[in-house]
């Protein structure tokens, strides 16, 4: 029976099972490390991206010039209702809501505490990805919601009456009494730490800001359209002179963090390369020296050096591919086992109380749901195949240059 070069190469892998198994283990562990790392980093990047474009920032924001820098109470947008109608007219816009922010003092009794009045469109913000996402009942006039950390600090609970005192936009004294409707946990750290959340209408009356707001948050129907929406809105007469910014311009530091997470996989690729080179080169060199007598006989019987080269190269590629398959199976099993329950990174610190990490007012969830894309598998496969070819060069050249008589004497 005549065997093809590929069949001979495949059978040669089983001649020294322990050595081949070690090579496959090294490559498999490298591929598993690549997939596990990429899965975790993609899950972490999803958390960051959702935190950025979710409740606090949205996809696009509109402000009065210099408001984001100064945060001054009198730097507001006028004609908010007309502006919102103009924005919602864009078919790519999923939702748009106005917000008001104002520092104030909250006093449940005699002592006053520093707080932040946040006026919201409660109906819009109660929808998915809003600051009040999941709120069952609308806020009535005179009712507020308190961030849970602020509530703990001032000793307030549902039903508590608090006085809110601050400065109005026109320079006058802003003060009124409100009833705490509920204590909330928000995805925004600002709300949790100091938020006194009220309806937009209540905030406008309290701060003397009729049809005015500090911020308009826009969410796109489809992710990835933020820049296009911002560009179109900048060209409208209603928003002439206003700052219209997509989320990537608002938090460039987090965008850089997202970009860095994409490159972690390439660092792991280096580990895969090292594992593949070490495993395959060692296996092939040892196999080549062990089979010098056999190679000499093949050459003496008329075998061509080119066939020896092809056989060694095929052995290398087969070793790499089998190792990648093993690592890929383990990697996808790891992701499948953790995709639903996720991985709680907060528990790694030994505390069950921490659920998220705050940065620039955003809560970045520490519960990661690993996710993989087909490119992750092919990245490792391509790396190992290329490495296998490189690792096979030396043994293949060595075998091709053997003298039949000398090789038979070995």
KOLGUFI-874041 format. One line per field, with one value per residue (C-alpha): residue number from 1; residue in one letter; z, y negated, x. Coordinates in Angstrom, 1 decimal, decimal comma. Layout:
BEGIN
num = c(NUM / ...)
residuo = c(a / ...)
z = c(Z / ...)
y = c(Y / ...)
x = c(X / ...)
***
This chain:
BEGIN
num = c(1 / 2 / 3 / 4 / 5 / 6 / 7 / 8 / 9 / 10 / 11 / 12 / 13 / 14 / 15 / 16 / 17 / 18 / 19 / 20 / 21 / 22 / 23 / 24 / 25 / 26 / 27 / 28 / 29 / 30 / 31 / 32 / 33 / 34 / 35 / 36 / 37 / 38 / 39 / 40 / 41 / 42 / 43 / 44 / 45 / 46 / 47 / 48 / 49 / 50 / 51 / 52 / 53 / 54 / 55 / 56 / 57 / 58 / 59 / 60 / 61 / 62 / 63 / 64 / 65 / 66 / 67 / 68 / 69 / 70 / 71 / 72 / 73 / 74 / 75 / 76 / 77 / 78 / 79 / 80 / 81 / 82 / 83 / 84 / 85 / 86 / 87 / 88 / 89 / 90 / 91 / 92 / 93 / 94 / 95 / 96 / 97 / 98 / 99 / 100 / 101 / 102 / 103 / 104 / 105 / 106 / 107 / 108 / 109 / 110 / 111 / 112 / 113 / 114 / 115 / 116 / 117 / 118 / 119 / 120 / 121 / 122 / 123 / 124 / 125 / 126 / 127 / 128 / 129 / 130 / 131 / 132 / 133 / 134 / 135 / 136 / 137 / 138 / 139 / 140 / 141 / 142 / 143 / 144 / 145 / 146 / 147 / 148 / 149 / 150 / 151 / 152 / 153 / 154 / 155 / 156 / 157 / 158 / 159 / 160 / 161 / 162 / 163 / 164 / 165 / 166 / 167 / 168 / 169 / 170 / 171 / 172 / 173 / 174 / 175 / 176 / 177 / 178 / 179 / 180 / 181 / 182 / 183 / 184 / 185 / 186 / 187 / 188 / 189 / 190 / 191 / 192 / 193 / 194 / 195 / 196 / 197 / 198 / 199 / 200 / 201 / 202 / 203 / 204 / 205 / 206 / 207 / 208 / 209 / 210 / 211 / 212 / 213 / 214 / 215 / 216 / 217 / 218 / 219 / 220 / 221 / 222 / 223 / 224 / 225 / 226 / 227 / 228 / 229 / 230 / 231 / 232 / 233 / 234 / 235 / 236 / 237 / 238 / 239 / 240 / 241 / 242 / 243 / 244 / 245 / 246 / 247 / 248 / 249 / 250 / 251 / 252 / 253 / 254 / 255 / 256 / 257 / 258 / 259 / 260 / 261 / 262 / 263 / 264 / 265 / 266 / 267 / 268 / 269 / 270 / 271 / 272 / 273 / 274 / 275 / 276 / 277 / 278 / 279 / 280 / 281 / 282 / 283 / 284 / 285 / 286 / 287 / 288 / 289 / 290 / 291 / 292 / 293 / 294 / 295 / 296 / 297 / 298 / 299 / 300 / 301 / 302 / 303 / 304 / 305 / 306 / 307 / 308 / 309 / 310 / 311 / 312 / 313 / 314 / 315 / 316 / 317 / 318 / 319 / 320 / 321 / 322 / 323 / 324 / 325 / 326 / 327 / 328 / 329 / 330 / 331 / 332 / 333 / 334 / 335 / 336 / 337 / 338 / 339 / 340 / 341 / 342 / 343 / 344 / 345 / 346 / 347 / 348 / 349 / 350 / 351 / 352 / 353 / 354 / 355 / 356 / 357 / 358 / 359 / 360 / 361 / 362 / 363 / 364 / 365 / 366 / 367 / 368 / 369 / 370 / 371 / 372 / 373 / 374 / 375 / 376 / 377 / 378 / 379 / 380 / 381 / 382 / 383 / 384 / 385 / 386 / 387 / 388 / 389 / 390 / 391 / 392 / 393 / 394 / 395 / 396 / 397 / 398 / 399 / 400 / 401 / 402 / 403 / 404 / 405 / 406 / 407 / 408 / 409 / 410)
residuo = c(x / x / x / x / x / x / x / x / x / x / x / x / x / x / x / x / x / x / x / x / x / x / x / x / x / x / x / x / x / x / x / x / x / x / x / x / x / x / x / x / x / x / x / x / x / x / x / x / x / x / x / x / x / x / x / x / x / x / x / x / x / x / x / x / x / x / x / x / x / x / x / x / x / x / x / x / x / x / x / x / x / x / x / x / x / x / x / x / x / x / x / x / x / x / x / x / x / x / x / x / x / x / x / x / x / x / x / x / x / x / x / x / x / x / x / x / x / x / x / x / x / x / x / x / x / x / x / x / x / x / x / x / x / x / x / x / x / x / x / x / x / x / x / x / x / x / x / x / x / x / x / x / x / x / x / x / x / x / x / x / x / x / x / x / x / x / x / x / x / x / x / x / x / x / x / x / x / x / x / x / x / x / x / x / x / x / x / x / x / x / x / x / x / x / x / x / x / x / x / x / x / x / x / x / x / x / x / x / x / x / x / x / x / x / x / x / x / x / x / x / x / x / x / x / x / x / x / x / x / x / x / x / x / x / x / x / x / x / x / x / x / x / x / x / x / x / x / x / x / x / x / x / x / x / x / x / x / x / x / x / x / x / x / x / x / x / x / x / x / x / x / x / x / x / x / x / x / x / x / x / x / x / x / x / x / x / x / x / x / x / x / x / x / x / x / x / x / x / x / x / x / x / x / x / x / x / x / x / x / x / x / x / x / x / x / x / x / x / x / x / x / x / x / x / x / x / x / x / x / x / x / x / x / x / x / x / x / x / x / x / x / x / x / x / x / x / x / x / x / x / x / x / x / x / x / x / x / x / x / x / x / x / x / x / x / x / x / x / x / x / x / x / x / x / x / x / x / x / x / x / x / x / x / x / x / x / x / x / x / x / x / x / x / x / x / x / x / x / x / x / x / x / x / x / x / x / x / x / x / x)
z = c(0,0 / -1,0 / 1,7 / 0,9 / 2,5 / 4,7 / 5,9 / 6,8 / 8,6 / 10,6 / 11,6 / 12,6 / 15,3 / 17,2 / 17,2 / 20,4 / 22,1 / 25,2 / 23,3 / 20,9 / 23,9 / 25,5 / 22,3 / 22,0 / 25,6 / 25,2 / 22,1 / 23,6 / 26,8 / 24,7 / 22,6 / 25,7 / 27,4 / 24,2 / 24,1 / 27,9 / 27,9 / 24,8 / 26,3 / 29,5 / 27,9 / 25,5 / 28,4 / 30,3 / 27,2 / 26,9 / 30,5 / 29,9 / 26,6 / 28,2 / 31,2 / 28,8 / 26,4 / 29,0 / 31,6 / 32,4 / 29,1 / 26,2 / 22,6 / 22,1 / 24,5 / 24,0 / 26,3 / 26,4 / 25,5 / 28,4 / 30,6 / 30,8 / 31,9 / 34,2 / 35,4 / 36,1 / 36,9 / 34,5 / 31,5 / 30,2 / 27,0 / 26,1 / 24,3 / 25,5 / 24,3 / 20,7 / 20,8 / 21,9 / 19,1 / 16,6 / 17,9 / 18,0 / 14,4 / 13,4 / 12,5 / 14,0 / 17,4 / 19,8 / 22,7 / 23,9 / 27,4 / 29,1 / 32,5 / 35,1 / 37,6 / 40,5 / 43,8 / 46,9 / 50,6 / 51,7 / 55,3 / 56,7 / 60,1 / 61,4 / 59,9 / 56,2 / 53,8 / 50,5 / 47,6 / 43,9 / 42,5 / 39,4 / 37,3 / 34,9 / 32,4 / 34,5 / 31,8 / 29,4 / 32,1 / 33,4 / 30,1 / 29,4 / 29,8 / 31,6 / 34,9 / 36,5 / 34,5 / 36,0 / 38,0 / 38,4 / 39,3 / 38,0 / 40,4 / 41,4 / 42,1 / 45,3 / 45,4 / 45,1 / 45,0 / 47,0 / 46,1 / 48,6 / 49,9 / 50,4 / 52,2 / 54,5 / 55,3 / 56,1 / 57,7 / 55,3 / 54,3 / 52,2 / 53,6 / 55,1 / 54,3 / 53,4 / 52,7 / 49,6 / 49,6 / 46,9 / 44,4 / 41,5 / 38,0 / 38,3 / 41,5 / 43,9 / 46,7 / 45,7 / 48,5 / 48,9 / 50,8 / 49,2 / 50,3 / 49,7 / 47,6 / 47,5 / 48,0 / 44,7 / 43,5 / 40,2 / 37,6 / 38,0 / 40,9 / 41,1 / 41,9 / 44,5 / 46,3 / 46,4 / 44,1 / 45,0 / 41,9 / 41,0 / 37,9 / 35,3 / 36,0 / 39,7 / 39,1 / 36,6 / 39,1 / 42,0 / 40,1 / 38,0 / 34,7 / 32,6 / 29,4 / 30,2 / 31,0 / 31,3 / 29,3 / 26,6 / 26,5 / 23,2 / 22,6 / 19,1 / 17,7 / 16,5 / 18,2 / 16,1 / 14,8 / 17,4 / 15,2 / 12,3 / 14,6 / 16,2 / 12,8 / 11,6 / 14,7 / 14,6 / 11,2 / 12,5 / 13,3 / 16,7 / 18,0 / 16,4 / 19,0 / 21,3 / 22,0 / 20,4 / 21,2 / 20,6 / 23,6 / 22,3 / 22,7 / 26,1 / 27,8 / 25,6 / 28,6 / 28,6 / 24,8 / 25,2 / 27,8 / 25,3 / 22,6 / 24,9 / 25,8 / 22,1 / 22,1 / 25,1 / 22,8 / 20,8 / 23,9 / 24,6 / 21,0 / 21,9 / 24,6 / 22,0 / 19,6 / 22,3 / 23,3 / 19,7 / 18,8 / 21,9 / 21,5 / 17,8 / 17,2 / 20,1 / 18,9 / 15,2 / 16,0 / 18,3 / 15,8 / 13,0 / 14,9 / 15,9 / 12,3 / 10,6 / 9,7 / 8,3 / 6,3 / 4,9 / 3,7 / 2,0 / 0,3 / -0,8 / -2,3 / -4,5 / -2,2 / -2,8 / -0,2 / -1,1 / 0,2 / 3,5 / 3,8 / 3,0 / 5,5 / 8,3 / 7,5 / 7,4 / 10,8 / 12,2 / 10,8 / 12,0 / 15,5 / 15,6 / 14,3 / 16,7 / 19,6 / 18,5 / 18,3 / 21,9 / 23,2 / 21,3 / 22,8 / 26,3 / 25,6 / 24,4 / 27,3 / 29,7 / 28,0 / 27,8 / 31,5 / 32,5 / 29,9 / 31,8 / 35,4 / 34,6 / 36,7 / 39,7 / 39,8 / 42,9 / 44,9 / 44,0 / 46,4 / 49,3 / 49,8 / 48,8 / 49,3 / 46,2 / 43,0 / 40,7 / 40,2 / 39,8 / 37,3 / 36,3 / 37,7 / 35,9 / 37,6 / 35,7 / 36,7 / 37,9 / 37,0 / 33,6 / 31,1 / 28,8 / 25,1 / 22,0 / 18,3 / 15,5 / 14,8 / 18,2 / 17,1 / 13,7 / 15,3 / 17,3 / 14,4 / 12,1 / 14,7 / 15,4 / 11,7 / 10,9 / 13,9 / 12,9 / 9,5 / 11,0 / 13,6 / 10,9 / 8,8 / 10,7 / 11,0 / 7,4 / 6,0 / 8,2 / 6,9 / 3,3 / 3,5 / 4,9 / 3,0 / 2,6 / 3,5 / 6,6 / 7,7 / 7,5 / 9,7 / 12,4)
y = c(0,0 / -3,4 / -6,1 / -9,8 / -12,2 / -13,6 / -10,1 / -9,3 / -12,7 / -12,0 / -8,5 / -9,9 / -12,0 / -8,8 / -7,4 / -9,2 / -9,8 / -11,5 / -14,0 / -14,8 / -15,1 / -17,6 / -19,7 / -19,5 / -20,5 / -23,6 / -24,8 / -23,9 / -25,9 / -28,8 / -28,8 / -28,4 / -31,3 / -33,4 / -32,6 / -32,9 / -36,3 / -37,6 / -36,4 / -38,2 / -41,4 / -41,5 / -41,1 / -43,8 / -46,1 / -45,4 / -46,6 / -49,8 / -50,5 / -50,0 / -52,1 / -54,9 / -54,9 / -53,8 / -55,8 / -58,6 / -59,7 / -58,2 / -58,2 / -62,0 / -65,0 / -68,6 / -71,4 / -75,1 / -76,2 / -75,8 / -74,0 / -70,8 / -72,7 / -75,2 / -73,4 / -76,8 / -76,9 / -79,8 / -78,0 / -76,4 / -75,6 / -77,6 / -76,5 / -72,9 / -71,6 / -72,8 / -71,5 / -68,0 / -68,0 / -68,8 / -66,1 / -63,4 / -64,2 / -62,5 / -58,9 / -57,5 / -58,9 / -56,4 / -58,8 / -62,2 / -63,6 / -66,9 / -67,1 / -69,8 / -69,6 / -72,0 / -71,9 / -72,3 / -71,5 / -68,7 / -69,0 / -66,3 / -68,1 / -70,7 / -69,4 / -70,1 / -67,9 / -68,7 / -67,2 / -67,5 / -68,3 / -66,3 / -67,1 / -64,5 / -63,6 / -60,7 / -59,0 / -58,8 / -58,1 / -55,1 / -53,3 / -50,9 / -52,6 / -55,6 / -56,9 / -55,6 / -52,4 / -50,1 / -52,8 / -51,5 / -54,6 / -58,2 / -60,9 / -63,2 / -66,9 / -67,5 / -64,0 / -63,1 / -60,0 / -59,9 / -58,0 / -55,2 / -56,5 / -60,0 / -58,6 / -56,6 / -59,7 / -62,0 / -59,2 / -59,6 / -56,9 / -56,8 / -59,3 / -61,6 / -65,3 / -67,2 / -70,8 / -71,5 / -74,9 / -76,3 / -79,1 / -79,6 / -80,3 / -84,0 / -84,4 / -84,2 / -81,8 / -78,4 / -76,5 / -74,1 / -71,0 / -67,6 / -64,2 / -61,2 / -58,8 / -56,1 / -55,3 / -54,2 / -52,5 / -54,1 / -53,1 / -56,6 / -57,2 / -60,9 / -59,8 / -57,2 / -59,6 / -62,9 / -62,7 / -64,4 / -63,3 / -65,1 / -65,6 / -68,1 / -70,4 / -70,5 / -71,3 / -74,0 / -75,7 / -75,3 / -76,8 / -79,3 / -77,7 / -77,8 / -75,6 / -75,4 / -72,6 / -72,0 / -68,8 / -66,8 / -63,1 / -61,3 / -57,6 / -56,2 / -53,5 / -51,5 / -51,6 / -53,1 / -56,1 / -58,6 / -60,6 / -60,8 / -62,0 / -64,6 / -65,8 / -66,2 / -68,0 / -70,5 / -71,6 / -72,5 / -76,0 / -75,0 / -73,8 / -76,5 / -77,5 / -74,6 / -71,9 / -68,6 / -65,8 / -62,0 / -59,9 / -59,3 / -63,0 / -63,2 / -60,4 / -60,0 / -58,3 / -55,4 / -55,2 / -54,7 / -52,0 / -50,2 / -50,4 / -49,0 / -46,0 / -45,1 / -44,8 / -42,4 / -39,5 / -40,3 / -40,1 / -36,7 / -35,7 / -36,2 / -33,5 / -31,3 / -31,8 / -30,9 / -27,8 / -26,7 / -27,3 / -25,5 / -22,6 / -22,0 / -22,8 / -20,5 / -17,7 / -17,9 / -18,1 / -15,1 / -13,2 / -14,2 / -12,9 / -9,7 / -9,0 / -9,8 / -6,2 / -6,0 / -9,2 / -7,8 / -4,7 / -6,7 / -8,9 / -5,8 / -4,2 / -7,2 / -9,4 / -13,1 / -15,6 / -17,6 / -14,9 / -14,8 / -18,6 / -18,3 / -15,5 / -17,5 / -20,6 / -18,7 / -17,2 / -20,6 / -22,0 / -19,0 / -19,3 / -23,0 / -22,5 / -19,6 / -21,7 / -24,7 / -22,4 / -21,2 / -24,7 / -26,0 / -23,4 / -24,2 / -28,0 / -27,7 / -25,4 / -28,0 / -30,8 / -28,7 / -27,8 / -31,4 / -33,2 / -33,0 / -33,4 / -35,7 / -36,2 / -38,4 / -40,2 / -42,1 / -38,8 / -38,5 / -41,3 / -39,4 / -41,7 / -41,0 / -44,6 / -46,1 / -45,6 / -48,2 / -50,6 / -54,4 / -56,5 / -60,0 / -59,6 / -56,3 / -52,9 / -50,3 / -46,9 / -44,3 / -41,3 / -40,2 / -38,0 / -36,5 / -36,7 / -35,4 / -36,2 / -33,8 / -36,1 / -35,1 / -31,4 / -32,2 / -34,6 / -31,7 / -29,3 / -31,6 / -32,4 / -28,7 / -27,7 / -30,4 / -29,5 / -25,8 / -26,7 / -28,7 / -26,0 / -23,4 / -25,2 / -24,1 / -20,4 / -20,3 / -21,9 / -19,6 / -16,5 / -17,7 / -18,1 / -14,6 / -12,4 / -8,9 / -6,9 / -9,1 / -9,1 / -5,3 / -5,0 / -7,2)
x = c(0,0 / 1,3 / 0,9 / 0,7 / 3,1 / 0,3 / -0,6 / 3,0 / 3,3 / 0,1 / 1,3 / 4,6 / 2,9 / 2,1 / 5,6 / 6,5 / 3,2 / 4,6 / 6,6 / 3,7 / 1,3 / 3,6 / 3,7 / 0,0 / -0,5 / 1,8 / -0,1 / -3,5 / -2,7 / -1,6 / -4,8 / -6,9 / -5,1 / -5,8 / -9,5 / -10,0 / -8,3 / -10,1 / -13,4 / -12,8 / -11,5 / -14,5 / -16,8 / -15,0 / -15,1 / -18,8 / -19,3 / -17,3 / -19,1 / -22,5 / -21,6 / -20,5 / -23,3 / -25,9 / -27,6 / -25,1 / -23,7 / -25,7 / -24,5 / -24,6 / -24,8 / -25,8 / -24,7 / -24,4 / -20,8 / -18,4 / -20,9 / -19,0 / -15,9 / -17,4 / -20,6 / -22,1 / -25,8 / -26,4 / -24,8 / -28,0 / -29,8 / -32,9 / -36,1 / -35,6 / -39,0 / -38,4 / -34,8 / -36,0 / -38,6 / -35,9 / -33,6 / -36,3 / -37,2 / -33,9 / -34,8 / -31,5 / -32,4 / -34,0 / -34,6 / -33,6 / -34,1 / -33,2 / -31,5 / -30,7 / -27,9 / -27,5 / -25,6 / -27,7 / -28,1 / -30,5 / -31,8 / -34,0 / -34,1 / -31,7 / -28,4 / -27,9 / -25,8 / -24,2 / -26,3 / -26,9 / -30,3 / -30,9 / -33,9 / -35,0 / -37,7 / -38,9 / -40,9 / -37,9 / -35,4 / -37,5 / -37,0 / -34,1 / -30,7 / -32,2 / -30,9 / -34,2 / -34,4 / -37,0 / -38,8 / -42,4 / -44,3 / -43,8 / -42,7 / -45,5 / -44,9 / -43,1 / -41,6 / -37,9 / -35,7 / -32,5 / -29,3 / -28,8 / -25,4 / -26,8 / -29,9 / -27,6 / -25,6 / -28,5 / -30,6 / -33,6 / -36,1 / -39,2 / -41,7 / -39,1 / -39,7 / -36,5 / -35,7 / -33,7 / -31,9 / -29,6 / -29,1 / -31,5 / -30,2 / -31,3 / -29,3 / -32,2 / -32,6 / -34,0 / -35,7 / -38,6 / -39,8 / -40,0 / -41,1 / -38,7 / -40,6 / -37,9 / -34,2 / -32,5 / -29,4 / -28,4 / -25,9 / -24,5 / -22,2 / -23,2 / -26,8 / -25,8 / -23,4 / -25,3 / -28,4 / -31,7 / -33,6 / -36,8 / -38,9 / -37,7 / -40,6 / -39,9 / -36,3 / -37,2 / -39,5 / -37,1 / -34,1 / -36,1 / -35,2 / -38,4 / -38,0 / -34,3 / -31,8 / -28,1 / -27,9 / -29,7 / -28,8 / -29,4 / -29,5 / -29,2 / -31,5 / -28,4 / -25,0 / -22,3 / -24,2 / -23,2 / -20,8 / -23,2 / -26,1 / -23,8 / -22,7 / -26,3 / -27,5 / -24,6 / -25,9 / -29,4 / -30,5 / -31,9 / -28,6 / -26,4 / -23,9 / -24,5 / -21,9 / -23,0 / -20,6 / -20,5 / -19,6 / -16,0 / -15,3 / -16,8 / -14,8 / -11,6 / -9,8 / -12,3 / -12,2 / -8,4 / -9,1 / -11,4 / -8,8 / -6,2 / -8,4 / -8,5 / -4,7 / -4,4 / -5,1 / -2,1 / 0,1 / -1,3 / -0,5 / 3,2 / 2,7 / 1,0 / 4,0 / 6,5 / 4,5 / 4,2 / 7,8 / 9,1 / 6,7 / 6,9 / 10,6 / 11,6 / 9,3 / 10,5 / 14,2 / 14,1 / 12,0 / 14,4 / 17,5 / 15,7 / 14,8 / 18,1 / 18,7 / 15,2 / 15,7 / 19,0 / 17,3 / 14,5 / 17,1 / 19,1 / 16,0 / 15,4 / 13,3 / 13,7 / 14,7 / 11,7 / 9,4 / 11,2 / 10,8 / 7,1 / 6,6 / 8,3 / 6,4 / 3,1 / 3,9 / 4,5 / 1,3 / -0,8 / 0,7 / -0,2 / -3,7 / -4,5 / -3,2 / -5,3 / -8,4 / -7,8 / -7,2 / -10,3 / -12,5 / -11,3 / -11,6 / -15,2 / -16,1 / -14,8 / -16,8 / -19,9 / -19,6 / -19,4 / -21,4 / -24,7 / -23,5 / -20,6 / -17,5 / -17,7 / -14,3 / -15,3 / -15,2 / -11,5 / -10,8 / -12,4 / -15,3 / -18,9 / -20,0 / -18,4 / -20,4 / -18,9 / -16,0 / -16,7 / -14,8 / -15,7 / -19,2 / -19,7 / -20,2 / -18,2 / -19,7 / -17,2 / -19,4 / -18,1 / -19,8 / -17,1 / -17,8 / -16,0 / -16,1 / -15,0 / -12,0 / -10,6 / -10,3 / -8,9 / -6,3 / -4,8 / -5,1 / -3,3 / -0,6 / 0,1 / 0,1 / 2,6 / 4,7 / 4,6 / 5,9 / 8,7 / 9,5 / 9,7 / 12,3 / 15,4 / 14,5 / 13,3 / 16,5 / 18,6 / 16,8 / 17,0 / 20,8 / 21,4 / 23,8 / 22,2 / 25,3 / 26,1 / 22,5 / 22,3 / 25,3 / 23,8)
***
